[in-house]
């Protein structure tokens, strides 16, 4: 794992102490594991918790602070774990509670926290709560879910639609009782009725179950949907989106935060499709979530001006919320991978490296999706292998750990037949190959993370964007006597940045993301900013500047 993990140089102890004083969820990256596709320990072709446990050293080697596990609860897998049939157990495909406890224990032994995906908006149709609820209109748990009579035309009660385009209306008629039930996602995922206090209390009990087992945080799936218009009015063309983000959301998050705050040093991060930045930051007050994923960034085009505008607007809005801390991500289990989204072949690969640089060195917490540290592209999934209702199979392809020429077609992910195809170039992109290549994206990720973890300025310092010329995003980080200039080229060809008079004339090259530089040992030479070497497409560069004052 190399020199990247030698995080502290002699004399850095004071700086390290300052970094260590930050809350753990601010210090370094949270690494997302999609367990089905991470590592298979028993040869059935599906990843499991024992596979995660066996590869915790890999996650720790990335300088990550925590591992976030996508759902591992019992589930019929209509939405691959996001349809929960029991909140307080582990699905046999992933293992047992005892194996889960071993994962938590071994992660903690490596200094890794564990964040668990918590699906609060809906359950599986096979959850005992829903089985009771749909049994009759007078069942005591009928009001635990959202039921409504047909509309005047005999169809769905309103115009709400599923988040899955292939599903269509968000309502399914239950022939037995003659009413429709709401499902914001698949019909197999009925929405819980958070207007019923019993539902909220029962879900809080499931939170305590996992926190009692040592879980350090929760990722709140689709959390904005737990508050809906209780009158079930049409969304219409304008105004509030009645199907989510209703006025009750903040009180519900505040009560959830109270439960989590019963335990020391725990964290909440939300999947938050809020309407705009002013609305988004209201969720990050002292009584809400600690972090939230902002999807406005994900939807931006590959354009330096658009990124700078978003970063500046976020910082301006954040100033109104004391202690607000951003988080940054561009990949997860629901999104096409950056290496495929922002260009093909070498251009996409270089931009993927630049994005790793960007999310680690902006002020905030980076979220890294498994395989992003390898620069994986989307896999090619033939029609007969498609299994996901919303077309998300390519980004969920299994991790290639070993060269297929050595380990067989499962590439070290499995000794059996993998549940989804692996990426086509697994021979070159696998972990083993990248371990042997000092220019690889894997080694780059470790170097960036190590820089962040040993620097007060890069982990918690101030931030301001600066002009750097056409198609270059640049920002300055400063703190504890350190000052850095970071930049990423958004150009498709070579680009020479240009800077105004507010920056010093010279700086020391600390890191460049191009493969040619990643393979080098140590920092680069001092350069004059006006004569800075030309940036390659997608390249990120970090310069250390003379401190001010």
BAVOVO-408343 format. One record per residue (C-alpha): residue number from 1; y, z, x. Coordinates in steps of 0.001 Angstrom, whole numbers, padded with zeros to 6 digits. Layout:
BEGIN
@num NUM	v Y	w Z	u X
...
***
This chain:
BEGIN
@num 1	v 000000	w 000000	u 000000
@num 2	v 002109	w -000163	u 003061
@num 3	v 005516	w 000973	u 004101
@num 4	v 006990	w 000511	u 000631
@num 5	v 005808	w 004016	u -000267
@num 6	v 007519	w 005687	u 002674
@num 7	v 010345	w 006442	u 000318
@num 8	v 012354	w 008822	u 002476
@num 9	v 013778	w 008123	u 005886
@num 10	v 014578	w 011070	u 008216
@num 11	v 017717	w 012819	u 007072
@num 12	v 017384	w 011633	u 003478
@num 13	v 016226	w 014971	u 002107
@num 14	v 019637	w 015819	u 000632
@num 15	v 019861	w 012483	u -001103
@num 16	v 016322	w 012867	u -002389
@num 17	v 017224	w 016211	u -003862
@num 18	v 020044	w 014609	u -005790
@num 19	v 017745	w 011920	u -007171
@num 20	v 015154	w 014552	u -008083
@num 21	v 017745	w 016413	u -010151
@num 22	v 017902	w 013517	u -012607
@num 23	v 015648	w 013707	u -015682
@num 24	v 012330	w 012073	u -014851
@num 25	v 012903	w 009284	u -017335
@num 26	v 016026	w 008194	u -015434
@num 27	v 014660	w 008243	u -011893
@num 28	v 012439	w 005170	u -011751
@num 29	v 010414	w 002660	u -013742
@num 30	v 008188	w 003192	u -016742
@num 31	v 005124	w 000949	u -016392
@num 32	v 003601	w -000372	u -019615
@num 33	v -000171	w -000655	u -019822
@num 34	v -001693	w -002765	u -022584
@num 35	v -005124	w -001119	u -022335
@num 36	v -007203	w -003983	u -023766
@num 37	v -006067	w -006177	u -020881
@num 38	v -005598	w -003801	u -017963
@num 39	v -009051	w -002979	u -016577
@num 40	v -012535	w -002915	u -018108
@num 41	v -014843	w -000243	u -016676
@num 42	v -017989	w -000944	u -018713
@num 43	v -018323	w -004726	u -018726
@num 44	v -017758	w -005347	u -022439
@num 45	v -014786	w -007626	u -021723
@num 46	v -012167	w -005244	u -023159
@num 47	v -010026	w -002919	u -021064
@num 48	v -010420	w 000823	u -021526
@num 49	v -009026	w 004197	u -020506
@num 50	v -011497	w 004669	u -017685
@num 51	v -010233	w 001373	u -016287
@num 52	v -006700	w 002752	u -016458
@num 53	v -007782	w 005939	u -014701
@num 54	v -009412	w 003961	u -011902
@num 55	v -006181	w 002040	u -011228
@num 56	v -003599	w 004814	u -011386
@num 57	v -003061	w 004473	u -007641
@num 58	v -001867	w 000917	u -008216
@num 59	v 000718	w 002106	u -010750
@num 60	v 001846	w 004905	u -008453
@num 61	v 002189	w 002405	u -005599
@num 62	v 004877	w 000592	u -007589
@num 63	v 007159	w 003613	u -007414
@num 64	v 006814	w 004104	u -011166
@num 65	v 007742	w 007427	u -012726
@num 66	v 005575	w 007066	u -015834
@num 67	v 002868	w 005008	u -017471
@num 68	v 003272	w 003982	u -021116
@num 69	v -000004	w 003326	u -022925
@num 70	v 000029	w 000946	u -025868
@num 71	v -001963	w 002405	u -028810
@num 72	v -005441	w 003741	u -028060
@num 73	v -006036	w 005418	u -031446
@num 74	v -008989	w 004506	u -033668
@num 75	v -008205	w 001185	u -035331
@num 76	v -009891	w -001771	u -037043
@num 77	v -007784	w -003859	u -034597
@num 78	v -006172	w -006122	u -037177
@num 79	v -003074	w -005726	u -034987
@num 80	v -004965	w -004542	u -031902
@num 81	v -004241	w -000848	u -032203
@num 82	v -000931	w -000936	u -034043
@num 83	v -002939	w -000436	u -037246
@num 84	v -003953	w 003203	u -036841
@num 85	v -006846	w 004691	u -038793
@num 86	v -006719	w 008138	u -037122
@num 87	v -003678	w 009499	u -035285
@num 88	v -005582	w 012265	u -033507
@num 89	v -008462	w 010579	u -031723
@num 90	v -009316	w 007718	u -029338
@num 91	v -010939	w 004457	u -030409
@num 92	v -014452	w 004134	u -028935
@num 93	v -013527	w 000754	u -027440
@num 94	v -011115	w 002642	u -025168
@num 95	v -013167	w 005799	u -024591
@num 96	v -012938	w 009389	u -025772
@num 97	v -010464	w 012230	u -025928
@num 98	v -012108	w 013633	u -022803
@num 99	v -011432	w 010403	u -020910
@num 100	v -007853	w 010392	u -022206
@num 101	v -007404	w 013950	u -020948
@num 102	v -008725	w 012844	u -017549
@num 103	v -006168	w 010017	u -017475
@num 104	v -003350	w 012481	u -018184
@num 105	v -004624	w 014940	u -015577
@num 106	v -005108	w 012310	u -012879
@num 107	v -001741	w 010711	u -013650
@num 108	v -000003	w 014067	u -013313
@num 109	v -001803	w 014629	u -010011
@num 110	v -000119	w 011435	u -008754
@num 111	v 003318	w 012391	u -010030
@num 112	v 003066	w 010010	u -012993
@num 113	v 004112	w 010999	u -016505
@num 114	v 002250	w 009642	u -019545
@num 115	v 004048	w 008079	u -022507
@num 116	v 002012	w 007328	u -025630
@num 117	v 002782	w 004625	u -028175
@num 118	v 003355	w 006309	u -031563
@num 119	v 003139	w 004095	u -034650
@num 120	v 005070	w 005925	u -037345
@num 121	v 006056	w 003227	u -039818
@num 122	v 002591	w 002241	u -041022
@num 123	v -001116	w 002962	u -040768
@num 124	v -004236	w 000904	u -041107
@num 125	v -005449	w 000175	u -044618
@num 126	v -008577	w 002056	u -043489
@num 127	v -006699	w 005272	u -042740
@num 128	v -008006	w 008029	u -045075
@num 129	v -004464	w 008574	u -046347
@num 130	v -004252	w 005009	u -047626
@num 131	v -007807	w 004976	u -048939
@num 132	v -006801	w 007896	u -051137
@num 133	v -003412	w 006428	u -051976
@num 134	v -004775	w 003164	u -053312
@num 135	v -007642	w 004822	u -055245
@num 136	v -005498	w 005490	u -058322
@num 137	v -001877	w 005813	u -059436
@num 138	v -002242	w 009542	u -059946
@num 139	v -003871	w 010364	u -056612
@num 140	v -001957	w 013156	u -054795
@num 141	v -001390	w 010801	u -051852
@num 142	v -000194	w 007874	u -053962
@num 143	v 003397	w 008577	u -052897
@num 144	v 002467	w 008680	u -049215
@num 145	v 002907	w 004888	u -049155
@num 146	v 005441	w 002493	u -050678
@num 147	v 004180	w 001215	u -054036
@num 148	v 006103	w -000767	u -056636
@num 149	v 005505	w -002605	u -059902
@num 150	v 005587	w -006408	u -059867
@num 151	v 008929	w -008139	u -060217
@num 152	v 010102	w -009643	u -063513
@num 153	v 008233	w -012860	u -062729
@num 154	v 005030	w -010974	u -061928
@num 155	v 005461	w -011578	u -058213
@num 156	v 006522	w -009226	u -055376
@num 157	v 009024	w -006477	u -056212
@num 158	v 011772	w -007889	u -053955
@num 159	v 012559	w -010492	u -051292
@num 160	v 011438	w -008507	u -048239
@num 161	v 009340	w -010445	u -045725
@num 162	v 006900	w -009444	u -043004
@num 163	v 007983	w -009346	u -039355
@num 164	v 005043	w -011706	u -038786
@num 165	v 006112	w -015187	u -039838
@num 166	v 002554	w -016231	u -040620
@num 167	v 002250	w -013431	u -043208
@num 168	v 005225	w -014273	u -045432
@num 169	v 006138	w -011719	u -048149
@num 170	v 005952	w -008045	u -047139
@num 171	v 004049	w -007153	u -050310
@num 172	v 000400	w -007388	u -051336
@num 173	v -000873	w -006842	u -054866
@num 174	v -003571	w -004208	u -055255
@num 175	v -005677	w -005550	u -058112
@num 176	v -007251	w -002155	u -058819
@num 177	v -004008	w -000358	u -059655
@num 178	v -001802	w -003315	u -060597
@num 179	v 000983	w -002444	u -058140
@num 180	v 002156	w -003976	u -054900
@num 181	v 002168	w -002070	u -051610
@num 182	v 004660	w -002707	u -048816
@num 183	v 003618	w -003879	u -045358
@num 184	v 006376	w -004702	u -042888
@num 185	v 003768	w -006370	u -040710
@num 186	v 000219	w -007482	u -041665
@num 187	v -001338	w -006721	u -045073
@num 188	v -003781	w -004454	u -043230
@num 189	v -000793	w -002277	u -042162
@num 190	v 000645	w -000536	u -045252
@num 191	v 004011	w 001167	u -044759
@num 192	v 004182	w 004945	u -044991
@num 193	v 006733	w 006445	u -047367
@num 194	v 009053	w 008520	u -045187
@num 195	v 011021	w 009533	u -048297
@num 196	v 008117	w 011878	u -048995
@num 197	v 008623	w 015042	u -046869
@num 198	v 004853	w 015605	u -046731
@num 199	v 004465	w 012345	u -044822
@num 200	v 007076	w 013310	u -042278
@num 201	v 005505	w 016733	u -041736
@num 202	v 002034	w 015216	u -041308
@num 203	v 003324	w 012761	u -038722
@num 204	v 005127	w 015537	u -036855
@num 205	v 001799	w 017343	u -036644
@num 206	v 000292	w 014293	u -034921
@num 207	v 003119	w 014407	u -032375
@num 208	v 002352	w 018050	u -031599
@num 209	v -001341	w 017165	u -031199
@num 210	v -000578	w 014810	u -028302
@num 211	v 002181	w 016875	u -026723
@num 212	v -000225	w 019820	u -026697
@num 213	v -002611	w 017615	u -024688
@num 214	v 000026	w 017058	u -022006
@num 215	v 001617	w 013783	u -023093
@num 216	v 005116	w 013577	u -021614
@num 217	v 006796	w 011200	u -024035
@num 218	v 006484	w 008872	u -026993
@num 219	v 007373	w 005242	u -027400
@num 220	v 008412	w 004886	u -031044
@num 221	v 007010	w 001649	u -032422
@num 222	v 009173	w -000219	u -034968
@num 223	v 011060	w 003022	u -035491
@num 224	v 014003	w 001436	u -037281
@num 225	v 011699	w 000620	u -040211
@num 226	v 010904	w 004238	u -041147
@num 227	v 014136	w 004354	u -043178
@num 228	v 014383	w 001889	u -046062
@num 229	v 016413	w 001571	u -049213
@num 230	v 014520	w 003870	u -051624
@num 231	v 015652	w 001645	u -054514
@num 232	v 013863	w -001317	u -052886
@num 233	v 016760	w -003691	u -053514
@num 234	v 016743	w -007273	u -052235
@num 235	v 018071	w -007792	u -048747
@num 236	v 020284	w -010626	u -049924
@num 237	v 022506	w -012814	u -047794
@num 238	v 024844	w -010117	u -046467
@num 239	v 025310	w -006405	u -046102
@num 240	v 022810	w -003765	u -045029
@num 241	v 019243	w -004898	u -044316
@num 242	v 017600	w -002889	u -047086
@num 243	v 014126	w -003142	u -045528
@num 244	v 015069	w -001086	u -042419
@num 245	v 017809	w 000913	u -040642
@num 246	v 018801	w 002754	u -043819
@num 247	v 021273	w 005653	u -043697
@num 248	v 018462	w 008229	u -043530
@num 249	v 017267	w 007024	u -040105
@num 250	v 019419	w 009370	u -038021
@num 251	v 018376	w 012531	u -039855
@num 252	v 014734	w 011561	u -039434
@num 253	v 015169	w 010924	u -035733
@num 254	v 017011	w 014239	u -035337
@num 255	v 014101	w 016116	u -036929
@num 256	v 011635	w 014278	u -034710
@num 257	v 013756	w 015164	u -031674
@num 258	v 013592	w 018830	u -032723
@num 259	v 009800	w 018655	u -032681
@num 260	v 009754	w 017048	u -029232
@num 261	v 012308	w 019538	u -027926
@num 262	v 009838	w 022337	u -028716
@num 263	v 008156	w 021159	u -025500
@num 264	v 009940	w 021144	u -022138
@num 265	v 010798	w 017957	u -020278
@num 266	v 009620	w 015465	u -022910
@num 267	v 011122	w 012067	u -023751
@num 268	v 011510	w 009643	u -026692
@num 269	v 012044	w 005904	u -026228
@num 270	v 012416	w 003653	u -029235
@num 271	v 011617	w 000041	u -029995
@num 272	v 014968	w -000676	u -031586
@num 273	v 015926	w -003974	u -033166
@num 274	v 019382	w -002679	u -034127
@num 275	v 021941	w -005067	u -035572
@num 276	v 024526	w -004931	u -032794
@num 277	v 025599	w -002865	u -029793
@num 278	v 027920	w -000464	u -031661
@num 279	v 025062	w 000320	u -034035
@num 280	v 022523	w 000484	u -031197
@num 281	v 024318	w 003186	u -029220
@num 282	v 024486	w 005497	u -032252
@num 283	v 020730	w 006023	u -031855
@num 284	v 021178	w 007496	u -028383
@num 285	v 023203	w 010579	u -029182
@num 286	v 022073	w 014028	u -028092
@num 287	v 020098	w 014443	u -031325
@num 288	v 018421	w 011042	u -031227
@num 289	v 016290	w 009193	u -028702
@num 290	v 016625	w 009528	u -024942
@num 291	v 016131	w 005785	u -024399
@num 292	v 015816	w 002660	u -026521
@num 293	v 014764	w -000907	u -025876
@num 294	v 017555	w -003337	u -026619
@num 295	v 016319	w -006727	u -027786
@num 296	v 019725	w -008391	u -027661
@num 297	v 019249	w -008735	u -023902
@num 298	v 015807	w -010288	u -024367
@num 299	v 017219	w -012962	u -026641
@num 300	v 019969	w -014076	u -024244
@num 301	v 019743	w -017507	u -022625
@num 302	v 019294	w -017750	u -018856
@num 303	v 023023	w -017669	u -018190
@num 304	v 024925	w -015394	u -015808
@num 305	v 028026	w -015231	u -018023
@num 306	v 025944	w -014147	u -021032
@num 307	v 024233	w -011430	u -018988
@num 308	v 027512	w -010159	u -017558
@num 309	v 029119	w -010090	u -020989
@num 310	v 026215	w -008101	u -022394
@num 311	v 026191	w -005602	u -019510
@num 312	v 029948	w -005079	u -019762
@num 313	v 029849	w -004652	u -023542
@num 314	v 026989	w -002194	u -023248
@num 315	v 028842	w -000101	u -020665
@num 316	v 031956	w -000111	u -022860
@num 317	v 030011	w 001040	u -025924
@num 318	v 028067	w 003594	u -023888
@num 319	v 031319	w 005264	u -022860
@num 320	v 031627	w 006572	u -026425
@num 321	v 028311	w 008455	u -026261
@num 322	v 028224	w 011261	u -023670
@num 323	v 025183	w 011088	u -021424
@num 324	v 023920	w 007774	u -022796
@num 325	v 021438	w 006164	u -020430
@num 326	v 020504	w 002458	u -020655
@num 327	v 017048	w 000952	u -020256
@num 328	v 016265	w -002589	u -019151
@num 329	v 013310	w -004848	u -019851
@num 330	v 012549	w -008532	u -020325
@num 331	v 008765	w -008414	u -020697
@num 332	v 006323	w -006557	u -022909
@num 333	v 003175	w -007216	u -024921
@num 334	v 005158	w -009031	u -027632
@num 335	v 007229	w -011390	u -025455
@num 336	v 006498	w -014491	u -023377
@num 337	v 006482	w -013676	u -019684
@num 338	v 009630	w -014349	u -017677
@num 339	v 007853	w -016647	u -015221
@num 340	v 007070	w -018969	u -018143
@num 341	v 010149	w -018361	u -020283
@num 342	v 012788	w -019137	u -017660
@num 343	v 011309	w -022124	u -015871
@num 344	v 008039	w -023645	u -014779
@num 345	v 006114	w -023279	u -011532
@num 346	v 008184	w -022190	u -008497
@num 347	v 011513	w -021915	u -010364
@num 348	v 010009	w -019581	u -012969
@num 349	v 008342	w -017550	u -010240
@num 350	v 011600	w -017099	u -008310
@num 351	v 013478	w -016122	u -011453
@num 352	v 010760	w -013605	u -012308
@num 353	v 011381	w -012006	u -008911
@num 354	v 015111	w -011960	u -009609
@num 355	v 014501	w -010210	u -012947
@num 356	v 012490	w -007460	u -011251
@num 357	v 015470	w -006973	u -008927
@num 358	v 017869	w -006949	u -011887
@num 359	v 016102	w -004366	u -014053
@num 360	v 015497	w -001987	u -011138
@num 361	v 019028	w -002094	u -009736
@num 362	v 021168	w -002003	u -012863
@num 363	v 022226	w 001473	u -013983
@num 364	v 019428	w 002595	u -016266
@num 365	v 015649	w 002860	u -016505
@num 366	v 013529	w -000239	u -015827
@num 367	v 010478	w -000901	u -017993
@num 368	v 007870	w -003013	u -016204
@num 369	v 005076	w -004664	u -018173
@num 370	v 001653	w -004801	u -016514
@num 371	v 001368	w -007957	u -014425
@num 372	v 005123	w -008335	u -014110
@num 373	v 004799	w -006852	u -010618
@num 374	v 002551	w -009852	u -009855
@num 375	v 004939	w -012408	u -011334
@num 376	v 002263	w -013489	u -013806
@num 377	v 003066	w -016394	u -016129
@num 378	v 001675	w -016701	u -019631
@num 379	v -001990	w -017638	u -019788
@num 380	v -003141	w -020829	u -021454
@num 381	v -005054	w -019822	u -024584
@num 382	v -006933	w -022664	u -026292
@num 383	v -006873	w -022721	u -030107
@num 384	v -010444	w -021470	u -030410
@num 385	v -009575	w -018357	u -028354
@num 386	v -006451	w -017371	u -030341
@num 387	v -006859	w -013952	u -031952
@num 388	v -003343	w -012641	u -032642
@num 389	v -001649	w -013183	u -035994
@num 390	v 001755	w -013681	u -034339
@num 391	v 000852	w -015871	u -031362
@num 392	v 001209	w -013213	u -028648
@num 393	v -002058	w -013895	u -026826
@num 394	v -000603	w -015674	u -023727
@num 395	v 001339	w -012599	u -022550
@num 396	v -001620	w -010311	u -023237
@num 397	v -004034	w -012027	u -020849
@num 398	v -006075	w -009618	u -018701
@num 399	v -004894	w -008545	u -015261
@num 400	v -006657	w -010376	u -012391
@num 401	v -007523	w -007685	u -009854
@num 402	v -009766	w -009654	u -007501
@num 403	v -010131	w -013265	u -006417
@num 404	v -012427	w -015079	u -008867
@num 405	v -014098	w -016715	u -005859
@num 406	v -015227	w -013212	u -004847
@num 407	v -015543	w -011260	u -008104
@num 408	v -016524	w -014029	u -010524
@num 409	v -014776	w -015377	u -013595
@num 410	v -013656	w -011907	u -014703
@num 411	v -011480	w -011620	u -011564
@num 412	v -012181	w -007906	u -011237
@num 413	v -010887	w -007191	u -014726
@num 414	v -014428	w -007219	u -016115
@num 415	v -017972	w -008031	u -015121
@num 416	v -018465	w -009509	u -018590
@num 417	v -016638	w -012170	u -020584
@num 418	v -012914	w -011259	u -020912
@num 419	v -011624	w -010991	u -024470
@num 420	v -008797	w -013407	u -023609
@num 421	v -008585	w -016058	u -020863
@num 422	v -007021	w -015049	u -017568
@num 423	v -004096	w -016875	u -015986
@num 424	v -005086	w -020190	u -014453
@num 425	v -004048	w -019360	u -010878
@num 426	v -005805	w -015985	u -010681
@num 427	v -007113	w -016803	u -007203
@num 428	v -003550	w -016687	u -005801
@num 429	v -001901	w -014291	u -008268
@num 430	v -004515	w -011517	u -008354
@num 431	v -003748	w -008081	u -006939
@num 432	v -006110	w -008495	u -003972
@num 433	v -004487	w -011758	u -002877
@num 434	v -001001	w -010332	u -003223
@num 435	v -001954	w -007204	u -001277
@num 436	v -002794	w -009529	u 001630
@num 437	v 000452	w -011510	u 001331
@num 438	v 003566	w -009685	u 002610
@num 439	v 005770	w -012247	u 000821
@num 440	v 004192	w -011568	u -002585
@num 441	v 005884	w -010378	u -005751
@num 442	v 003744	w -007225	u -005551
@num 443	v 005206	w -006262	u -002174
@num 444	v 008690	w -007174	u -003400
@num 445	v 008329	w -004856	u -006400
@num 446	v 007351	w -001972	u -004134
@num 447	v 010281	w -002585	u -001795
@num 448	v 012804	w -002676	u -004638
@num 449	v 011384	w 000475	u -006217
@num 450	v 011397	w 002304	u -002889
@num 451	v 015062	w 001451	u -002351
@num 452	v 015934	w 002758	u -005795
@num 453	v 013951	w 005979	u -005420
@num 454	v 015609	w 006992	u -002158
@num 455	v 019181	w 006072	u -003121
@num 456	v 021464	w 008176	u -005299
@num 457	v 023756	w 005179	u -005831
@num 458	v 020937	w 002901	u -006999
@num 459	v 019138	w 005462	u -009158
@num 460	v 022082	w 007194	u -010820
@num 461	v 025384	w 005945	u -009437
@num 462	v 028253	w 004184	u -011146
@num 463	v 028236	w 000478	u -011937
@num 464	v 030797	w -002271	u -012365
@num 465	v 030283	w -006025	u -012542
@num 466	v 032341	w -008219	u -010224
@num 467	v 033223	w -011902	u -010007
@num 468	v 030881	w -013842	u -007737
@num 469	v 031549	w -017444	u -008684
@num 470	v 029746	w -019831	u -010961
@num 471	v 026196	w -018982	u -012062
@num 472	v 025960	w -015739	u -010055
@num 473	v 025730	w -012295	u -011668
@num 474	v 027011	w -009523	u -009386
@num 475	v 027585	w -005808	u -009693
@num 476	v 028521	w -002855	u -007488
@num 477	v 026612	w 000462	u -007491
@num 478	v 028222	w 003515	u -005932
@num 479	v 027411	w 007200	u -005500
@num 480	v 026938	w 010006	u -002962
@num 481	v 028770	w 008088	u -000250
@num 482	v 026733	w 004908	u -000751
@num 483	v 028024	w 001576	u -001996
@num 484	v 025946	w -001525	u -002736
@num 485	v 026629	w -005042	u -003945
@num 486	v 023800	w -006631	u -005936
@num 487	v 023705	w -010225	u -007102
@num 488	v 021301	w -012628	u -008806
@num 489	v 021641	w -016397	u -008844
@num 490	v 021182	w -018040	u -012245
@num 491	v 021610	w -021543	u -010814
@num 492	v 018795	w -024089	u -010704
@num 493	v 019889	w -025187	u -007233
@num 494	v 021234	w -023409	u -004176
@num 495	v 024479	w -021537	u -004772
@num 496	v 027025	w -019903	u -002471
@num 497	v 028676	w -016879	u -004133
@num 498	v 032397	w -016296	u -003837
@num 499	v 034216	w -012962	u -004101
@num 500	v 037702	w -011738	u -004737
@num 501	v 039869	w -009494	u -002519
@num 502	v 038604	w -006208	u -004021
@num 503	v 035408	w -006230	u -001958
@num 504	v 035197	w -005574	u 001783
@num 505	v 034790	w -008517	u 004105
@num 506	v 031381	w -007496	u 005451
@num 507	v 028105	w -005979	u 004299
@num 508	v 024566	w -005428	u 005540
@num 509	v 021733	w -007346	u 003917
@num 510	v 019269	w -004737	u 002628
@num 511	v 016963	w -006961	u 000586
@num 512	v 016530	w -010511	u -000674
@num 513	v 013943	w -011491	u -003266
@num 514	v 013003	w -014874	u -001823
@num 515	v 009414	w -014871	u -000508
@num 516	v 010669	w -015820	u 002933
@num 517	v 012728	w -012621	u 003158
@num 518	v 010233	w -010345	u 001427
@num 519	v 007816	w -010989	u 004288
@num 520	v 010346	w -009726	u 006845
@num 521	v 010315	w -006212	u 008219
@num 522	v 013486	w -004144	u 007912
@num 523	v 016962	w -005043	u 006744
@num 524	v 018868	w -008180	u 007502
@num 525	v 021989	w -008663	u 009591
@num 526	v 025551	w -007770	u 008718
@num 527	v 027269	w -010722	u 007054
@num 528	v 030788	w -011626	u 006048
@num 529	v 030905	w -011987	u 002282
@num 530	v 032966	w -015157	u 002592
@num 531	v 030184	w -016621	u 004766
@num 532	v 027178	w -015226	u 002900
@num 533	v 024009	w -017240	u 003201
@num 534	v 023364	w -019571	u 000306
@num 535	v 021349	w -018034	u -002566
@num 536	v 018159	w -019751	u -003613
@num 537	v 017535	w -020372	u -007341
@num 538	v 016777	w -017071	u -009084
@num 539	v 017275	w -015083	u -005895
@num 540	v 018486	w -011498	u -005897
@num 541	v 020333	w -010080	u -002884
@num 542	v 021327	w -006491	u -002144
@num 543	v 024062	w -005720	u 000382
@num 544	v 025133	w -002304	u 001576
@num 545	v 028915	w -002097	u 001748
@num 546	v 031139	w 000350	u 003590
@num 547	v 031733	w 003373	u 001353
@num 548	v 035207	w 003772	u -000100
@num 549	v 037322	w 006830	u 000559
***
